[in-house]
Amino acid sequence: MSNLHFTTKHANAATVQRNWYVVDGTNQTVGRMCAKIAAVLRGKNKAYYTPHVDCGDYVIVTNCDKIVFTGNKLEQKVYDTFSGYPGGRKEESAKSLLKRRPEVIIERAVKGMLPKNRLGRKMVKKLFVYVGTEHPHGAQQPKDLKF
């Protein structure tokens, strides 16, 4: 018997390599696209994924106003907000929210798929969502993320 000891390598802040990716939201289904974005933000696409470390990449989403919902979700899905005051609950359909603030749909969907703790709050800050094709992150030389 040999004394070979294999240890698992855990990622930490010093060893994590962060990349930038850009996703085109044109004709993408909201849930499927956001699930894949959440996996990249967590770092699950990397061999050294560590659950307790933020080892994910940065993701830029363009054309968020051209996303699609399946079925009747565009008319039936309702987004709630609550101010904390009596009578402070507001409802808005997906159709009107897509018209008014389309970036909120993707941000809320991805945030709901990340951990609900300080690590998840750190991960969601690496998501940038824009209406249209232009974004101010050209200096980071983002690569296309294909699904």
N, C-alpha and C positions, 0 to 999 in steps of 0.2 A: 504494500500500500504506500503510495507516495503522499507527501504532505502538500498537495496542491490546494491552494485556497483561492477560490474565485469570488471576488467581491463585486457587487453591483455598483456601477458608477452612477452617482446622483448628480444631477445638474445643480449649479448654483449661479448666483448673479455674475460671477467672474467667467464662467465657462459657457454661458448661453450666447449663441450667435443669433442675432435678430436680422431678419430679412423684411423687405417691404414688398407687398403684393397689391395689385390693383385688380378689381373685379368689375366687370361691366354688367350692370343689372338689367340690361335690355332683354325682355321676354324671359326672365328668370322667375321661377316660382318662389314665392317669398320664403316659405318654411324650409324648403330644400336648400336654397342658397344660404340662408342664415345658419342652418345647422353646420354646413361645411365651413362657413366663416368662423363660427364659434370654435370648431375643432382647431383651426389654424391659430386663433387667438390664444387658445389654451396650450398649444404646442404639441398636440397629439399627432401631428404629421412628422415629428422628429423621432429619431431612434433613442435619444436620451431623455424622453418625456419623463418628468418627475411631477407627481400630483401636487406636492406642496410648494412648488417653485413656479414662478411666472416665466416659462420658457417659450412663450409664443411669439409670433411675428406680428408686424403691423399690417393692417388691411385697409385699403382705400376702396370705397364703393362709389362708382360713378353711375350716372343715369338711373338714379334711384326712383325717379318718377315714371320709369317705364317697366316696373316690375308687374307681375301678374299674380292674381289669386286664382286658385282652382275652385270649381263648383260655384256656389252662390255666395262665397265669402265676401265679395266686394260689396254686396248689398246687406248681408246679414251680420257680418262680423262687427262687433261694437267695442270701441276702446273707451275705458272708464278713466276718469281722473277725479280725485277727491282732494279738496282744499283743507279738510280738517275741521271746517266749520259746519254747523247745522245747515242743511240744504246746499252744501258745497259740492255735491256730486254732479259731474257732467258726463254725458255720453256723446260719442261721435262715431258715425259709421266709418268703415274703412274707405268708402268711396270719397267722402268729404275730407277725411284726413289725408288721403292720397293727393287730393287736389290742393289742400291748404299747406301741409307740411309733410311731403313724402319721405323725408329722411328719418322722421320719428318712427315710422313703421319698422324700418330695418333696425334702428337702434334699440327699440323696445324688444323686438323679436330676439336679437342676438343677446341682449342683456339677460333675458329670461332663460337662456340656454347656458349661461355661465354660472359658476359657483356663487352662492349668496353669502359672501363673506368679504373680508378686506382684499383677498387675493382676486376675487371676481371683479371688485370695483377697480382694481389696478389693471386688470386685463381689458376691461371695456374702454379704457382710455386710449387703447391702441387701435381703436376703430374710428375711421374717418369716412363720413357719408356725404356725398355731394350730388346736387341736382345738375344734370348736364354732364358733358365729357371733360370739362376742365377741372383741374385740382392743383393746389399750390405745392405739391410734394415732388416736383420733377427732379429736384436736386438729390433726392434719395434713390433715384433710378429704380422705381418699382418694377417688378416682373409681373407678367400676366398670370393670373391664377385661373386655370381652366378646370371646369367640373365635368 
